[in-house]
């Protein structure tokens, strides 16, 4: 008789293990859907993350940027080739820079072409590859070139500096 009870108990537990019922299946389904929703929200938040705030220097440059109707004459310094800092000659930057001005500054820029190129080589050569690759750093570089150029000039000021070509290899 004890053996019969053991057999009945093992049969009952076998039936419960096999059937499992509807409730566990629903709970598993709800858990899977919840996990998918959470993962979707995390992925979307990372992809649609707002851009980092711009540095104040870049914001100031945008505020005082020259309007298209204010653009005067352009003096172009082409093919400035420099090795970035710590690149050991394995990397180089090839850039062309446009100087926007009004008035008689153009003749002085032409006369000081050698000084301009030297200043550009020195300024660009002080930057690492990583710095030159960052757009925010280029804005800072643009401001520095503008400041140094205006320090060279005696007959007027350059209004803006633009990179017309900026290739790093």
Backbone as JSON Lines, residues from 0, in Angstrom:
{"i":0,"aa":"X","n":[0.8,-1.18,0.0],"ca":[0.0,0.0,0.0],"c":[0.86,1.26,0.0]}
{"i":1,"aa":"X","n":[1.92,1.2,0.72],"ca":[2.83,2.34,0.72],"c":[3.42,2.55,-0.66]}
{"i":2,"aa":"X","n":[3.65,1.42,-1.35],"ca":[4.2,1.52,-2.69],"c":[3.2,2.14,-3.64]}
{"i":3,"aa":"X","n":[1.93,1.82,-3.49],"ca":[0.9,2.38,-4.35],"c":[0.81,3.9,-4.17]}
{"i":4,"aa":"X","n":[0.91,4.35,-2.9],"ca":[0.85,5.79,-2.64],"c":[2.04,6.51,-3.26]}
{"i":5,"aa":"X","n":[3.2,5.87,-3.2],"ca":[4.4,6.48,-3.79],"c":[4.23,6.58,-5.3]}
{"i":6,"aa":"X","n":[3.65,5.55,-5.91],"ca":[3.44,5.58,-7.35],"c":[2.46,6.67,-7.73]}
{"i":7,"aa":"X","n":[1.35,6.81,-6.94],"ca":[0.35,7.85,-7.22],"c":[0.97,9.24,-7.07]}
{"i":8,"aa":"X","n":[1.78,9.42,-6.03],"ca":[2.42,10.71,-5.79],"c":[3.38,11.04,-6.91]}
{"i":9,"aa":"X","n":[4.15,10.05,-7.35],"ca":[5.1,10.32,-8.44],"c":[4.36,10.57,-9.74]}
{"i":10,"aa":"X","n":[3.2,9.91,-9.96],"ca":[2.4,10.16,-11.16],"c":[1.82,11.56,-11.13]}
{"i":11,"aa":"X","n":[1.31,12.0,-9.95],"ca":[0.74,13.34,-9.8],"c":[1.8,14.41,-10.04]}
{"i":12,"aa":"X","n":[2.98,14.21,-9.47],"ca":[4.04,15.21,-9.67],"c":[4.5,15.23,-11.11]}
{"i":13,"aa":"X","n":[4.48,14.06,-11.78],"ca":[4.84,13.99,-13.19],"c":[3.85,14.74,-14.05]}
{"i":14,"aa":"X","n":[2.56,14.62,-13.72],"ca":[1.53,15.34,-14.47],"c":[1.69,16.85,-14.28]}
{"i":15,"aa":"X","n":[1.97,17.28,-13.06],"ca":[2.13,18.71,-12.79],"c":[3.34,19.26,-13.53]}
{"i":16,"aa":"X","n":[4.42,18.51,-13.56],"ca":[5.64,18.96,-14.23],"c":[5.43,19.02,-15.73]}
{"i":17,"aa":"X","n":[4.68,18.06,-16.28],"ca":[4.47,18.05,-17.72],"c":[3.51,19.16,-18.14]}
{"i":18,"aa":"X","n":[2.39,19.32,-17.46],"ca":[1.37,20.29,-17.85],"c":[1.84,21.71,-17.63]}
{"i":19,"aa":"X","n":[2.3,22.04,-16.49],"ca":[2.84,23.35,-16.16],"c":[1.8,24.43,-16.04]}
{"i":20,"aa":"X","n":[0.71,24.34,-16.66],"ca":[-0.35,25.34,-16.56],"c":[-0.11,26.54,-17.46]}
{"i":21,"aa":"X","n":[-1.1,27.39,-17.51],"ca":[-1.09,28.56,-18.38],"c":[-0.4,29.77,-17.72]}
{"i":22,"aa":"X","n":[-0.48,29.87,-16.42],"ca":[0.07,31.02,-15.71],"c":[1.58,31.19,-15.91]}
{"i":23,"aa":"X","n":[2.41,30.15,-15.78],"ca":[3.85,30.34,-16.01],"c":[4.17,30.8,-17.43]}
{"i":24,"aa":"X","n":[3.41,30.31,-18.41],"ca":[3.66,30.73,-19.79],"c":[3.34,32.21,-19.98]}
{"i":25,"aa":"X","n":[2.27,32.67,-19.37],"ca":[1.91,34.09,-19.46],"c":[2.97,34.95,-18.78]}
{"i":26,"aa":"X","n":[3.44,34.52,-17.62],"ca":[4.46,35.28,-16.89],"c":[5.76,35.38,-17.7]}
{"i":27,"aa":"X","n":[6.14,34.29,-18.35],"ca":[7.35,34.31,-19.18],"c":[7.16,35.25,-20.35]}
{"i":28,"aa":"X","n":[6.01,35.22,-20.98],"ca":[5.71,36.11,-22.11],"c":[5.76,37.57,-21.69]}
{"i":29,"aa":"X","n":[5.17,37.9,-20.54],"ca":[5.19,39.27,-20.04],"c":[6.63,39.7,-19.73]}
{"i":30,"aa":"X","n":[7.41,38.82,-19.16],"ca":[8.81,39.15,-18.84],"c":[9.61,39.43,-20.12]}
{"i":31,"aa":"X","n":[9.41,38.62,-21.15],"ca":[10.14,38.81,-22.42],"c":[9.75,40.14,-23.05]}
{"i":32,"aa":"X","n":[8.46,40.44,-23.1],"ca":[8.0,41.7,-23.7],"c":[8.55,42.89,-22.91]}
{"i":33,"aa":"X","n":[8.55,42.81,-21.59],"ca":[9.07,43.89,-20.75],"c":[10.55,44.11,-21.02]}
{"i":34,"aa":"X","n":[11.31,43.03,-21.13],"ca":[12.75,43.17,-21.4],"c":[12.98,43.81,-22.76]}
{"i":35,"aa":"X","n":[12.18,43.47,-23.76],"ca":[12.31,44.07,-25.08],"c":[12.01,45.56,-25.04]}
{"i":36,"aa":"X","n":[10.99,45.94,-24.3],"ca":[10.66,47.36,-24.17],"c":[11.78,48.14,-23.5]}
{"i":37,"aa":"X","n":[12.33,47.6,-22.44],"ca":[13.42,48.27,-21.72],"c":[14.63,48.42,-22.63]}
{"i":38,"aa":"X","n":[15.0,47.37,-23.35],"ca":[16.13,47.45,-24.26],"c":[15.88,48.45,-25.38]}
{"i":39,"aa":"X","n":[14.67,48.51,-25.89],"ca":[14.34,49.48,-26.95],"c":[14.5,50.91,-26.45]}
{"i":40,"aa":"X","n":[14.01,51.18,-25.25],"ca":[14.13,52.52,-24.67],"c":[15.59,52.89,-24.49]}
{"i":41,"aa":"X","n":[16.4,51.99,-23.98],"ca":[17.83,52.27,-23.76],"c":[18.53,52.56,-25.09]}
{"i":42,"aa":"X","n":[18.27,51.76,-26.09],"ca":[18.91,51.95,-27.4],"c":[18.49,53.28,-28.01]}
{"i":43,"aa":"X","n":[17.22,53.59,-27.97],"ca":[16.73,54.84,-28.55],"c":[17.32,56.05,-27.82]}
{"i":44,"aa":"X","n":[17.4,56.0,-26.51],"ca":[17.96,57.13,-25.75],"c":[19.43,57.35,-26.09]}
{"i":45,"aa":"X","n":[20.17,56.29,-26.31],"ca":[21.59,56.44,-26.66],"c":[21.76,56.97,-28.07]}
{"i":46,"aa":"X","n":[20.89,56.58,-28.99],"ca":[21.0,57.04,-30.37],"c":[20.51,58.47,-30.54]}
{"i":47,"aa":"X","n":[19.53,58.89,-29.76],"ca":[18.94,60.21,-29.91],"c":[19.44,61.13,-28.8]}
{"i":48,"aa":"X","n":[20.6,60.87,-28.29],"ca":[21.19,61.68,-27.24],"c":[21.47,63.09,-27.76]}
{"i":49,"aa":"X","n":[21.15,64.14,-27.0],"ca":[21.41,65.49,-27.48],"c":[22.9,65.74,-27.62]}
{"i":50,"aa":"X","n":[23.3,66.59,-28.56],"ca":[24.72,66.85,-28.75],"c":[25.31,67.53,-27.52]}
{"i":51,"aa":"X","n":[26.6,67.3,-27.28],"ca":[27.23,67.93,-26.11],"c":[27.23,69.45,-26.3]}
{"i":52,"aa":"X","n":[27.2,70.2,-25.2],"ca":[27.19,71.66,-25.32],"c":[28.48,72.15,-25.97]}
{"i":53,"aa":"X","n":[28.35,73.19,-26.79],"ca":[29.51,73.73,-27.48],"c":[30.35,74.56,-26.5]}
{"i":54,"aa":"X","n":[31.67,74.52,-26.68],"ca":[32.5,75.37,-25.85],"c":[32.16,76.84,-26.08]}
{"i":55,"aa":"X","n":[32.48,77.66,-25.11],"ca":[32.16,79.08,-25.21],"c":[32.88,79.74,-26.36]}
{"i":56,"aa":"X","n":[34.09,79.28,-26.66],"ca":[34.85,79.87,-27.76],"c":[34.13,79.63,-29.09]}
{"i":57,"aa":"X","n":[33.61,78.43,-29.28],"ca":[32.89,78.11,-30.52],"c":[31.59,78.9,-30.59]}
{"i":58,"aa":"X","n":[30.92,79.06,-29.45],"ca":[29.69,79.83,-29.41],"c":[29.96,81.29,-29.74]}
{"i":59,"aa":"X","n":[31.05,81.84,-29.22],"ca":[31.4,83.23,-29.51],"c":[31.72,83.4,-30.99]}
{"i":60,"aa":"X","n":[32.4,82.43,-31.6],"ca":[32.72,82.48,-33.03],"c":[31.43,82.5,-33.85]}
{"i":61,"aa":"X","n":[30.45,81.68,-33.48],"ca":[29.19,81.65,-34.21],"c":[28.45,82.98,-34.07]}
{"i":62,"aa":"X","n":[28.52,83.57,-32.89],"ca":[27.83,84.84,-32.66],"c":[28.39,85.96,-33.52]}
{"i":63,"aa":"X","n":[29.71,85.99,-33.69],"ca":[30.31,87.09,-34.44],"c":[30.71,86.68,-35.85]}
{"i":64,"aa":"X","n":[30.16,85.57,-36.34],"ca":[30.48,85.1,-37.68],"c":[29.99,86.1,-38.72]}
{"i":65,"aa":"X","n":[30.74,86.2,-39.77],"ca":[30.45,87.16,-40.82],"c":[29.22,86.72,-41.59]}
{"i":66,"aa":"X","n":[28.31,87.66,-41.81],"ca":[27.11,87.36,-42.6],"c":[27.49,87.36,-44.08]}
{"i":67,"aa":"X","n":[26.79,86.58,-44.9],"ca":[27.14,86.5,-46.31],"c":[27.16,87.86,-47.01]}
{"i":68,"aa":"X","n":[26.26,88.77,-46.64],"ca":[26.25,90.07,-47.3],"c":[27.42,90.95,-46.85]}
{"i":69,"aa":"X","n":[28.06,90.6,-45.73],"ca":[29.19,91.39,-45.23],"c":[30.54,90.91,-45.77]}
{"i":70,"aa":"X","n":[30.56,89.8,-46.5],"ca":[31.82,89.25,-46.96],"c":[32.44,90.2,-47.97]}
{"i":71,"aa":"X","n":[33.71,90.5,-47.72],"ca":[34.44,91.38,-48.62],"c":[35.28,90.56,-49.58]}
{"i":72,"aa":"X","n":[36.52,90.95,-49.71],"ca":[37.45,90.24,-50.59],"c":[38.04,89.05,-49.85]}
{"i":73,"aa":"X","n":[38.6,88.13,-50.65],"ca":[39.16,86.91,-50.07],"c":[40.6,86.75,-50.55]}
{"i":74,"aa":"X","n":[41.5,86.51,-49.59],"ca":[42.88,86.17,-49.9],"c":[43.07,84.71,-49.53]}
{"i":75,"aa":"X","n":[43.51,83.9,-50.49],"ca":[43.59,82.46,-50.29],"c":[45.04,82.01,-50.19]}
{"i":76,"aa":"X","n":[45.34,81.3,-49.12],"ca":[46.65,80.66,-48.96],"c":[46.42,79.17,-49.19]}
{"i":77,"aa":"X","n":[46.93,78.67,-50.32],"ca":[46.66,77.29,-50.71],"c":[47.79,76.35,-50.32]}
{"i":78,"aa":"X","n":[47.42,75.1,-50.15],"ca":[48.36,73.99,-49.95],"c":[49.37,74.24,-48.83]}
{"i":79,"aa":"X","n":[48.86,74.45,-47.65],"ca":[49.72,74.5,-46.48],"c":[49.81,73.07,-45.98]}
{"i":80,"aa":"X","n":[51.0,72.49,-46.09],"ca":[51.2,71.08,-45.72],"c":[52.1,71.04,-44.48]}
{"i":81,"aa":"X","n":[51.62,70.34,-43.45],"ca":[52.34,70.29,-42.17],"c":[52.16,68.92,-41.53]}
{"i":82,"aa":"X","n":[53.19,68.5,-40.8],"ca":[53.1,67.28,-39.99],"c":[52.61,67.66,-38.61]}
{"i":83,"aa":"X","n":[51.5,67.08,-38.15],"ca":[51.0,67.38,-36.8],"c":[52.0,66.97,-35.72]}
{"i":84,"aa":"X","n":[51.83,67.54,-34.56],"ca":[52.68,67.26,-33.41],"c":[52.63,65.77,-33.08]}
{"i":85,"aa":"X","n":[53.77,65.19,-32.78],"ca":[53.92,63.79,-32.38],"c":[53.51,62.78,-33.46]}
{"i":86,"aa":"X","n":[53.45,63.18,-34.71],"ca":[53.06,62.25,-35.77],"c":[54.27,61.55,-36.36]}
{"i":87,"aa":"X","n":[55.48,62.01,-36.04],"ca":[56.74,61.42,-36.5],"c":[56.78,61.27,-38.03]}
{"i":88,"aa":"X","n":[56.13,62.18,-38.71],"ca":[56.18,62.17,-40.16],"c":[55.26,61.16,-40.82]}
{"i":89,"aa":"X","n":[54.5,60.41,-40.03],"ca":[53.6,59.4,-40.6],"c":[52.26,59.99,-41.02]}
{"i":90,"aa":"X","n":[51.91,61.13,-40.49],"ca":[50.65,61.8,-40.83],"c":[50.98,63.21,-41.32]}
{"i":91,"aa":"X","n":[50.11,63.73,-42.18],"ca":[50.26,65.11,-42.59],"c":[48.9,65.74,-42.83]}
{"i":92,"aa":"X","n":[48.88,67.06,-42.73],"ca":[47.68,67.84,-42.96],"c":[47.92,68.71,-44.18]}
{"i":93,"aa":"X","n":[46.99,68.69,-45.11],"ca":[47.04,69.55,-46.28],"c":[45.8,70.44,-46.18]}
{"i":94,"aa":"X","n":[46.02,71.74,-46.06],"ca":[44.9,72.66,-45.9],"c":[45.1,73.91,-46.74]}
{"i":95,"aa":"X","n":[44.0,74.53,-47.07],"ca":[44.0,75.84,-47.71],"c":[43.13,76.74,-46.84]}
{"i":96,"aa":"X","n":[43.57,77.99,-46.68],"ca":[42.9,78.89,-45.75],"c":[42.55,80.19,-46.47]}
{"i":97,"aa":"X","n":[41.29,80.61,-46.31],"ca":[40.81,81.86,-46.92],"c":[40.7,82.92,-45.83]}
{"i":98,"aa":"X","n":[41.24,84.09,-46.12],"ca":[41.17,85.24,-45.23],"c":[40.21,86.25,-45.84]}
{"i":99,"aa":"X","n":[39.17,86.62,-45.12],"ca":[38.18,87.57,-45.61],"c":[38.53,88.95,-45.05]}
{"i":100,"aa":"X","n":[38.57,89.95,-45.93],"ca":[38.96,91.3,-45.53],"c":[38.22,92.32,-46.36]}
{"i":101,"aa":"X","n":[38.32,93.59,-45.95],"ca":[37.8,94.71,-46.72],"c":[38.91,95.76,-46.8]}
{"i":102,"aa":"X","n":[38.93,96.46,-47.88],"ca":[39.88,97.55,-48.01],"c":[41.21,97.13,-48.58]}
{"i":103,"aa":"X","n":[42.26,97.83,-48.09],"ca":[43.61,97.67,-48.63],"c":[44.4,96.56,-47.96]}
{"i":104,"aa":"X","n":[43.76,95.78,-47.13],"ca":[44.45,94.72,-46.4],"c":[44.99,93.66,-47.37]}
{"i":105,"aa":"X","n":[44.36,93.5,-48.51],"ca":[44.75,92.48,-49.48],"c":[46.18,92.64,-49.97]}
{"i":106,"aa":"X","n":[46.6,93.87,-50.22],"ca":[47.97,94.09,-50.68],"c":[48.97,93.76,-49.58]}
{"i":107,"aa":"X","n":[48.61,94.06,-48.35],"ca":[49.5,93.71,-47.24],"c":[49.56,92.2,-47.04]}
{"i":108,"aa":"X","n":[48.43,91.51,-47.21],"ca":[48.43,90.05,-47.1],"c":[49.33,89.43,-48.17]}
{"i":109,"aa":"X","n":[49.29,89.99,-49.39],"ca":[50.16,89.5,-50.46],"c":[51.63,89.71,-50.11]}
{"i":110,"aa":"X","n":[51.96,90.87,-49.57],"ca":[53.35,91.16,-49.2],"c":[53.83,90.27,-48.05]}
{"i":111,"aa":"X","n":[52.93,89.93,-47.17],"ca":[53.29,89.14,-45.99],"c":[52.97,87.64,-46.16]}
{"i":112,"aa":"X","n":[52.87,87.19,-47.39],"ca":[52.54,85.8,-47.66],"c":[53.49,84.83,-46.97]}
{"i":113,"aa":"X","n":[54.77,85.13,-47.01],"ca":[55.77,84.25,-46.39],"c":[55.57,84.22,-44.88]}
{"i":114,"aa":"X","n":[55.32,85.37,-44.29],"ca":[55.08,85.42,-42.84],"c":[53.79,84.67,-42.49]}
{"i":115,"aa":"X","n":[52.77,84.85,-43.31],"ca":[51.51,84.14,-43.07],"c":[51.71,82.63,-43.11]}
{"i":116,"aa":"X","n":[52.4,82.16,-44.14],"ca":[52.65,80.71,-44.26],"c":[53.45,80.18,-43.07]}
{"i":117,"aa":"X","n":[54.45,80.94,-42.65],"ca":[55.25,80.52,-41.49],"c":[54.38,80.44,-40.24]}
{"i":118,"aa":"X","n":[53.55,81.45,-40.03],"ca":[52.67,81.46,-38.87],"c":[51.7,80.28,-38.93]}
{"i":119,"aa":"X","n":[51.17,79.98,-40.12],"ca":[50.24,78.86,-40.27],"c":[50.94,77.52,-40.01]}
{"i":120,"aa":"X","n":[52.15,77.36,-40.54],"ca":[52.9,76.12,-40.3],"c":[53.18,75.92,-38.81]}
{"i":121,"aa":"X","n":[53.56,77.0,-38.16],"ca":[53.87,76.92,-36.73],"c":[52.6,76.62,-35.91]}
{"i":122,"aa":"X","n":[51.52,77.32,-36.21],"ca":[50.27,77.15,-35.45],"c":[49.68,75.76,-35.67]}
{"i":123,"aa":"X","n":[49.65,75.31,-36.91],"ca":[49.09,73.99,-37.21],"c":[49.99,72.87,-36.7]}
{"i":124,"aa":"X","n":[51.31,73.08,-36.74],"ca":[52.25,72.07,-36.29],"c":[52.26,71.87,-34.79]}
{"i":125,"aa":"X","n":[51.66,72.79,-34.04],"ca":[51.58,72.67,-32.59],"c":[50.41,71.79,-32.14]}
{"i":126,"aa":"X","n":[49.59,71.36,-33.06],"ca":[48.41,70.55,-32.74],"c":[48.67,69.07,-33.05]}
{"i":127,"aa":"X","n":[48.07,68.19,-32.25],"ca":[48.18,66.75,-32.49],"c":[47.12,66.32,-33.51]}
{"i":128,"aa":"X","n":[47.26,65.1,-34.0],"ca":[46.29,64.56,-34.95],"c":[44.9,64.55,-34.32]}
{"i":129,"aa":"X","n":[44.82,64.15,-33.06],"ca":[43.53,64.09,-32.37],"c":[42.88,65.47,-32.3]}
{"i":130,"aa":"X","n":[43.67,66.48,-31.96],"ca":[43.13,67.84,-31.87],"c":[42.65,68.34,-33.23]}
{"i":131,"aa":"X","n":[43.43,68.07,-34.26],"ca":[43.06,68.54,-35.6],"c":[41.83,67.81,-36.14]}
{"i":132,"aa":"X","n":[41.53,66.64,-35.61],"ca":[40.39,65.85,-36.08],"c":[39.07,66.3,-35.47]}
{"i":133,"aa":"X","n":[39.13,67.06,-34.4],"ca":[37.91,67.47,-33.7],"c":[37.38,68.8,-34.25]}
{"i":134,"aa":"X","n":[36.12,68.82,-34.69],"ca":[35.55,70.06,-35.25],"c":[35.58,71.24,-34.28]}
{"i":135,"aa":"X","n":[35.35,71.0,-33.0],"ca":[35.37,72.09,-32.02],"c":[36.77,72.69,-31.92]}
{"i":136,"aa":"X","n":[37.78,71.85,-32.04],"ca":[39.16,72.33,-31.99],"c":[39.48,73.17,-33.24]}
{"i":137,"aa":"X","n":[38.88,72.83,-34.35],"ca":[39.11,73.62,-35.58],"c":[38.57,75.03,-35.42]}
{"i":138,"aa":"X","n":[37.45,75.18,-34.7],"ca":[36.92,76.52,-34.45],"c":[37.9,77.33,-33.6]}
{"i":139,"aa":"X","n":[38.46,76.69,-32.59],"ca":[39.47,77.35,-31.76],"c":[40.69,77.71,-32.59]}
{"i":140,"aa":"X","n":[41.1,76.81,-33.45],"ca":[42.23,77.03,-34.34],"c":[41.95,78.2,-35.28]}
{"i":141,"aa":"X","n":[40.76,78.28,-35.8],"ca":[40.36,79.37,-36.69],"c":[40.48,80.72,-35.97]}
{"i":142,"aa":"X","n":[40.02,80.76,-34.72],"ca":[40.11,81.99,-33.93],"c":[41.57,82.37,-33.68]}
{"i":143,"aa":"X","n":[42.4,81.38,-33.37],"ca":[43.81,81.65,-33.12],"c":[44.5,82.18,-34.37]}
{"i":144,"aa":"X","n":[44.21,81.59,-35.52],"ca":[44.8,82.05,-36.78],"c":[44.35,83.48,-37.07]}
{"i":145,"aa":"X","n":[43.09,83.77,-36.83],"ca":[42.57,85.13,-37.05],"c":[43.3,86.13,-36.15]}
{"i":146,"aa":"X","n":[43.46,85.78,-34.89],"ca":[44.14,86.67,-33.94],"c":[45.6,86.9,-34.35]}
{"i":147,"aa":"X","n":[46.3,85.81,-34.68],"ca":[47.71,85.94,-35.05],"c":[47.89,86.7,-36.37]}
{"i":148,"aa":"X","n":[46.98,86.51,-37.29],"ca":[47.05,87.24,-38.57],"c":[46.86,88.72,-38.34]}
{"i":149,"aa":"X","n":[45.89,89.08,-37.52],"ca":[45.64,90.5,-37.24],"c":[46.79,91.14,-36.48]}
{"i":150,"aa":"X","n":[47.54,90.34,-35.71],"ca":[48.73,90.86,-35.04],"c":[49.82,91.19,-36.05]}
{"i":151,"aa":"X","n":[49.88,90.46,-37.16],"ca":[50.88,90.7,-38.2],"c":[50.58,91.96,-39.02]}
{"i":152,"aa":"X","n":[49.3,92.25,-39.2],"ca":[48.9,93.31,-40.12],"c":[48.97,94.69,-39.47]}
{"i":153,"aa":"X","n":[49.28,95.68,-40.32],"ca":[49.34,97.07,-39.83],"c":[48.31,97.97,-40.53]}
{"i":154,"aa":"X","n":[47.86,97.58,-41.73],"ca":[46.97,98.46,-42.5],"c":[45.49,98.16,-42.31]}
{"i":155,"aa":"X","n":[45.14,97.19,-41.5],"ca":[43.74,96.84,-41.27],"c":[43.62,95.48,-40.61]}
{"i":156,"aa":"X","n":[42.43,94.95,-40.66],"ca":[42.17,93.68,-39.98],"c":[41.5,92.7,-40.95]}
{"i":157,"aa":"X","n":[41.74,91.42,-40.69],"ca":[41.03,90.35,-41.38],"c":[39.74,90.11,-40.59]}
{"i":158,"aa":"X","n":[38.63,89.96,-41.31],"ca":[37.33,89.8,-40.64],"c":[37.03,88.36,-40.26]}
{"i":159,"aa":"X","n":[37.46,87.42,-41.09],"ca":[37.15,86.0,-40.83],"c":[38.18,85.11,-41.5]}
{"i":160,"aa":"X","n":[38.28,83.9,-40.97],"ca":[39.19,82.89,-41.53],"c":[38.36,81.63,-41.78]}
{"i":161,"aa":"X","n":[38.55,81.04,-42.97],"ca":[37.83,79.82,-43.34],"c":[38.81,78.78,-43.87]}
{"i":162,"aa":"X","n":[38.56,77.53,-43.53],"ca":[39.33,76.43,-44.11],"c":[38.6,76.01,-45.39]}
{"i":163,"aa":"X","n":[39.23,76.19,-46.53],"ca":[38.59,75.79,-47.79],"c":[38.97,74.36,-48.17]}
{"i":164,"aa":"X","n":[40.0,73.85,-47.54],"ca":[40.45,72.49,-47.77],"c":[41.09,72.03,-46.46]}
{"i":165,"aa":"X","n":[40.76,70.83,-46.01],"ca":[41.3,70.33,-44.75],"c":[41.36,68.82,-44.83]}
{"i":166,"aa":"X","n":[42.5,68.3,-45.3],"ca":[42.66,66.86,-45.52],"c":[43.81,66.36,-44.66]}
{"i":167,"aa":"X","n":[43.53,65.33,-43.86],"ca":[44.58,64.73,-43.05],"c":[44.76,63.27,-43.46]}
{"i":168,"aa":"X","n":[46.01,62.89,-43.7],"ca":[46.31,61.5,-44.05],"c":[47.46,61.0,-43.22]}
